[in-house]
Amino acid sequence: MEVYKFGGASVKNANGVKNVISVLKKTKSLDVLLVVSAMGKMTNAFEKIVDSYINNKGNLSKYIDEVMSFHQLILNNLFQNKSLPIFKEIELVFIGLSSYFINNKNKDYNYVYDQVVSLAEILSTKIISAYLNHNGVKNTWVDAKKHIKTDGNYREANVNWTTTNKNIQKLNNTSKLIITQGFIASDQFGNTTTLGREGSDYTAAIFAYCLNAKSVTVFKDVAGVLNADPQLYDEVKLLSKISYREAIEMAFYGASVIHPKTLQPLQSKEIPLFVKSFIDPLKKGTVIGRSIDLEPVLPCYIVKKNQILISIATRDFSFMMEKNISEVFELLHKHKLKVNLIQNTAISFSVCLEDKFNQLAHFLLILNAKYKVKYNNKTTLLTIRHFDKKSIEKVKATKVILLQQISRETVQFILK
């Protein structure tokens, strides 16, 4: 079996859904498992619903109506017969959402987030499965939550591989074409969990690992993995081959085309990952597997915005020793603050981090009680893999640099 993953940009409207059939026919791939993300920007839209439910119920109905209208428009553009069962199925999802808000007693933001935002994937895959069946592409809709089991670490759940592997292997006896959701799973109690933002690539890797798949193909709105973001850089080039090691490095530093956790299960079974364009799926794109580190070898620019640079120093000018650093990292872990760069001197310790769970204020409050703390928010972390002299000089000539760190293959800048 092959695993295909379609991201939100590839199914952002009715034409995108229709193109899924086109891709399957062009690639002559009907014995596949399709992992599909939420449509377009629906994850963001559902996040607004969660935020309104927790913090400001005045806008809740408005945000729910916007999401309902979005999916209703796609349904109307895909199906002429409004009495088809899919219309009732989608209606029932939103009835269930309203019922959840009435009956829910758990006000933990992360828990509510996973129960609500996960519906974007459910809606997307139900619509696409129905459209394919309606147009003669027979498929089986599978609930990822019943197959991928995790712990209860909401919004960043960790996979229980033993149970998950046992569940997914049962799909070998299912029909040839399977459609399931990216990003979502469930814990041992049946509560919905999610695998982290942009986690659909990881879902594809999980299914591929458990099914011993031939390959995974991720369809994007770009030709493959590029050496820079085309929205930020004028001249970008396609990377035709990347090794697992290099891809993991790039993902760790923030390359958005690959989810950081995706490569590990694939590498362990040497399952190749292809990154291709859903507009022209027959082009070669990029292959990630056992190969030379990079082809062609050239500087690769990875940009992460909305970073926070924090400098921590002892109040009595004593050294920042292992005990101090350990204490800081324990607090970082407790507040789910993701560290992307570390640098220390004799009396200070600097970290570049991102605050995905809005925990920074509480973290700083605790830290200020013992240390001198300074920070810059809304900074940008620029990482250049395989840098050369020209690429470094260009950054220094055009940017305000708050911090620089360099190693054999990588240079990183914190930019204001």
C-alpha positions in Angstrom: 0.0 0.0 0.0 1.0 3.6 -0.6 0.1 6.5 1.6 -1.0 9.9 0.1 -1.4 13.0 2.2 -3.4 16.0 1.0 -2.9 19.2 2.9 -5.4 22.0 3.5 -4.3 24.0 0.6 -5.0 21.1 -1.8 -8.6 20.8 -0.7 -9.4 24.4 0.2 -12.5 24.5 -2.1 -14.7 22.4 -4.4 -12.2 22.5 -7.2 -9.5 21.2 -4.8 -11.7 18.3 -3.8 -12.3 17.5 -7.5 -8.6 17.6 -8.1 -8.1 14.7 -5.6 -9.8 12.4 -8.2 -7.6 13.9 -10.9 -4.4 13.2 -8.9 -5.5 9.6 -8.2 -6.2 9.0 -11.9 -3.0 10.7 -13.2 -0.8 8.7 -10.8 -2.9 5.5 -11.4 -3.0 5.0 -7.6 -6.2 3.5 -6.4 -4.6 1.1 -3.8 -3.8 3.9 -1.4 -4.6 5.3 2.0 -5.5 9.0 1.8 -4.7 11.1 4.8 -6.5 14.5 4.5 -6.2 17.7 6.5 -8.8 20.3 7.3 -10.0 22.3 4.3 -8.1 25.6 3.6 -7.8 27.6 6.8 -10.4 25.7 8.8 -8.0 24.8 11.6 -7.6 28.5 12.2 -11.3 29.0 12.1 -12.0 26.3 14.6 -9.3 27.7 16.9 -11.3 31.0 16.9 -14.3 29.0 18.0 -12.4 27.5 20.9 -11.0 30.8 22.0 -14.4 32.4 21.9 -16.0 29.5 23.9 -13.3 29.8 26.6 -12.8 33.6 26.7 -15.6 35.5 24.9 -18.8 33.7 24.2 -20.2 36.8 22.5 -18.7 35.8 19.1 -19.2 32.0 19.4 -22.3 31.8 17.2 -20.8 34.0 14.6 -17.6 31.9 14.3 -19.6 28.6 14.2 -21.9 30.1 11.5 -18.8 31.1 9.4 -17.5 27.5 9.5 -20.9 26.0 8.7 -21.3 28.4 5.7 -17.8 27.5 4.4 -18.5 23.8 4.4 -22.1 24.2 3.1 -20.7 26.2 0.1 -18.3 23.4 -0.8 -21.1 20.8 -0.5 -23.4 22.9 -2.7 -20.6 23.2 -5.3 -19.9 19.4 -5.3 -23.4 17.9 -5.2 -26.4 18.9 -7.2 -28.7 16.5 -5.2 -29.2 18.2 -1.8 -31.0 15.1 -0.5 -27.8 13.0 -0.5 -26.9 11.5 3.0 -23.7 13.6 3.2 -25.7 16.8 3.8 -27.3 15.2 6.9 -23.9 13.8 8.0 -22.4 17.3 8.0 -25.4 18.8 9.7 -25.1 16.2 12.5 -21.4 17.2 13.1 -22.5 20.7 13.8 -25.4 19.6 16.0 -22.9 17.5 17.9 -20.7 20.6 18.3 -23.5 22.7 19.7 -24.4 19.9 22.1 -20.8 19.6 23.3 -20.7 23.3 24.2 -24.0 22.9 26.2 -22.9 19.8 28.1 -19.1 20.1 28.5 -17.9 20.5 32.1 -14.2 20.5 31.3 -12.9 24.1 30.8 -9.2 23.1 30.3 -8.2 25.0 27.1 -6.0 22.2 25.6 -8.7 19.6 26.2 -11.4 21.7 24.6 -9.1 22.5 21.7 -8.6 18.9 20.8 -12.3 18.0 21.1 -13.4 21.0 18.8 -10.6 21.6 16.4 -10.4 17.9 15.4 -13.9 18.4 13.8 -12.3 20.2 10.9 -10.6 17.0 9.8 -13.8 15.0 10.3 -15.8 17.4 8.1 -13.1 17.5 5.4 -12.7 13.7 5.1 -16.5 13.0 5.2 -17.1 15.4 2.3 -14.2 14.1 0.2 -15.1 10.4 0.8 -18.7 11.1 -0.2 -17.6 13.0 -3.3 -15.3 10.2 -4.4 -18.0 7.5 -3.8 -20.5 9.6 -5.7 -18.2 9.8 -8.7 -17.4 6.1 -8.9 -14.1 6.1 -6.8 -15.2 3.6 -4.2 -13.5 4.1 -0.8 -13.9 3.4 2.9 -14.0 6.3 5.4 -11.9 5.4 8.5 -11.9 7.2 11.8 -8.3 7.9 12.7 -9.3 8.3 16.4 -10.1 4.6 16.6 -6.8 3.6 15.2 -4.1 6.0 16.5 -4.0 5.8 20.3 -2.0 8.3 22.5 -1.5 9.6 26.0 -3.6 12.5 27.3 -1.1 15.2 26.5 -3.6 17.4 24.7 -2.5 19.3 21.6 0.9 17.5 21.6 -0.1 13.9 22.3 2.4 11.1 22.3 1.6 7.9 20.3 1.1 4.6 22.0 2.9 2.6 19.2 2.0 -0.9 20.5 -1.8 -0.3 20.5 -1.7 1.9 17.4 0.3 -0.7 15.4 -2.2 -3.4 16.4 -5.2 -1.2 15.4 -3.9 0.0 12.1 -2.7 -3.5 10.8 -6.4 -4.5 10.8 -6.8 -2.1 7.8 -4.9 -4.5 5.6 -8.2 -6.3 5.2 -10.2 -3.2 4.3 -11.1 -2.1 0.7 -8.3 -0.8 -1.5 -8.9 3.0 -1.1 -9.1 4.3 2.4 -9.7 7.9 3.5 -8.8 9.0 7.0 -7.9 12.2 8.9 -4.6 13.7 9.7 -3.7 15.4 13.0 -6.2 13.6 15.2 -6.1 10.6 17.6 -7.6 9.6 20.9 -6.4 8.6 24.4 -7.2 5.4 26.4 -10.5 6.9 27.5 -11.7 7.8 24.0 -11.1 11.5 24.4 -9.9 13.1 21.2 -6.3 14.2 21.1 -4.2 15.9 18.5 -0.6 15.3 17.4 0.5 19.0 17.2 -0.1 21.8 14.7 0.5 20.7 11.2 0.5 17.1 12.4 -1.1 15.5 9.3 2.3 14.6 7.8 3.0 12.7 11.0 -0.3 10.9 10.7 0.7 9.7 7.2 4.0 8.4 8.6 2.3 6.6 11.4 -0.1 4.7 9.0 2.8 4.0 6.6 5.0 2.6 9.4 2.2 0.3 10.8 1.1 -0.9 7.3 4.7 -1.3 6.0 3.8 1.0 3.2 5.8 1.2 -0.1 6.0 5.0 0.2 4.4 8.2 1.5 3.6 11.1 -0.9 2.8 14.5 0.5 1.0 16.8 -2.0 1.7 20.5 -1.5 1.1 23.7 -3.3 4.8 23.8 -4.3 6.9 21.6 -6.6 8.6 19.9 -3.7 11.0 20.9 -1.0 12.6 24.2 -1.9 15.7 25.7 -0.4 13.7 28.7 0.8 10.1 29.9 1.3 9.0 31.4 -2.1 6.8 33.9 -0.3 9.9 35.3 1.5 12.7 34.8 -1.1 12.7 35.8 -4.8 15.1 33.1 -6.0 14.4 29.5 -4.8 15.5 26.2 -6.1 14.0 22.7 -5.9 15.9 20.1 -3.8 15.6 16.9 -5.7 17.0 14.5 -3.1 17.3 14.8 0.7 18.6 12.2 3.2 16.5 11.3 6.2 19.2 12.9 8.4 19.2 16.2 6.5 15.3 16.3 6.4 15.2 15.8 10.2 17.6 18.6 10.7 15.6 20.9 8.4 12.3 20.0 10.1 13.8 20.6 13.5 14.9 24.1 12.5 11.4 24.8 11.3 11.1 23.9 7.6 7.3 24.1 7.3 7.1 21.7 4.3 7.8 18.7 6.7 6.5 18.1 10.2 9.4 17.4 12.6 8.1 14.1 13.8 7.3 12.7 10.4 10.7 11.4 9.4 11.5 9.2 12.4 9.0 6.3 11.8 9.7 6.4 8.0 13.5 6.3 8.5 13.3 3.3 10.9 11.7 1.2 8.1 13.4 3.0 5.2 10.1 4.1 3.7 10.7 6.9 1.1 8.8 10.2 1.4 7.9 12.1 -1.8 6.9 15.7 -1.7 5.1 16.7 -4.9 2.8 19.3 -6.3 -1.0 18.6 -6.3 -1.2 20.8 -9.5 1.3 18.6 -11.4 1.6 15.3 -9.6 3.6 13.6 -12.3 6.6 15.8 -11.8 9.4 14.2 -9.8 9.3 16.7 -6.9 11.6 15.8 -3.9 12.4 12.4 -2.6 13.5 11.9 1.0 15.2 8.7 1.8 18.6 6.9 1.9 20.7 9.1 -0.3 23.4 11.7 -0.3 22.6 14.4 2.2 21.4 17.0 -0.3 21.1 17.4 -4.1 21.9 20.0 -5.2 24.1 21.2 -2.3 23.3 24.9 -1.7 22.3 27.2 1.2 18.9 26.4 2.6 17.0 29.2 4.4 14.5 28.3 7.2 12.5 31.2 8.8 10.5 31.0 12.0 8.6 34.1 13.0 7.0 35.1 16.3 10.0 33.9 18.4 10.9 35.2 21.8 14.5 35.8 22.8 15.0 35.6 26.6 18.2 36.4 28.4 18.4 35.1 32.0 21.2 36.1 34.5 21.8 35.6 38.2 21.1 38.6 40.4 24.4 38.4 42.2 26.6 38.0 39.1 27.4 34.4 40.0 27.9 31.9 37.2 25.0 30.3 35.4 25.9 26.7 36.4 24.3 23.4 35.5 21.9 23.7 38.5 20.6 27.0 37.3 20.2 25.9 33.7 18.5 22.7 34.8 16.0 24.7 36.8 15.3 26.9 33.8 14.7 23.9 31.6 12.4 22.3 34.1 10.3 25.5 34.0 10.4 25.6 30.2 9.1 22.0 30.1 6.4 22.6 32.6 5.1 25.6 30.6 5.4 23.8 27.2 7.7 26.5 25.8 9.5 25.1 22.8 13.2 26.0 22.7 14.8 26.6 19.3 18.2 28.0 20.2 20.4 28.1 23.3 23.4 30.2 24.1 25.2 30.8 27.4 28.0 33.0 28.8 29.5 33.0 32.2 26.7 34.8 34.0 23.8 34.7 31.5 21.8 32.1 29.6 19.8 32.9 26.4 17.0 30.9 24.8 15.0 31.5 21.7 11.6 30.0 22.1 8.0 29.9 20.9 4.9 30.2 23.1 2.3 28.0 21.4 0.2 27.6 24.6 0.3 31.2 25.9 2.3 30.3 28.9 5.0 32.9 28.6 3.6 35.4 31.2 3.4 32.8 33.9 6.9 31.5 33.1 8.4 35.0 33.3 6.6 35.7 36.6 8.2 32.6 38.2 11.6 33.3 36.6 11.7 37.0 37.7 11.5 36.0 41.3 15.0 34.5 41.2 16.8 35.8 38.1 17.3 39.0 36.1 15.3 38.5 32.9 15.2 40.5 29.7 13.4 39.5 26.6 12.5 40.6 23.0 9.3 39.3 21.5 8.2 39.2 17.9 11.7 38.2 16.7 12.6 36.0 13.8 14.8 32.9 13.9 16.7 32.5 10.6 18.6 29.3 10.1 20.9 28.7 7.1 21.9 25.1 6.4 25.0 24.6 4.3 25.7 28.3 4.5 28.4 30.1 2.5 30.2 33.4 3.0 27.8 35.2 0.6 24.7 34.1 2.4 26.0 35.3 5.8 27.2 38.6 4.4 23.8 39.3 2.9 22.0 38.8 6.3 24.5 41.0 8.1 24.1 43.8 5.5 20.3 43.9 5.6 19.1 42.7 9.0 19.3 43.8 12.7 21.0 40.8 14.4 20.3 40.3 18.1 22.2 37.0 18.4 24.3 34.8 16.1 25.3 31.1 16.5 27.4 29.1 14.0 28.5 25.5 13.7 30.1 23.4 10.9 27.0 23.2 8.7 24.5 25.7 10.2 24.4 29.3 11.1 21.5 30.8 13.0 20.4 34.5 13.5 17.9 36.0 15.8 16.6 39.0 13.9 14.6 42.0 15.1 
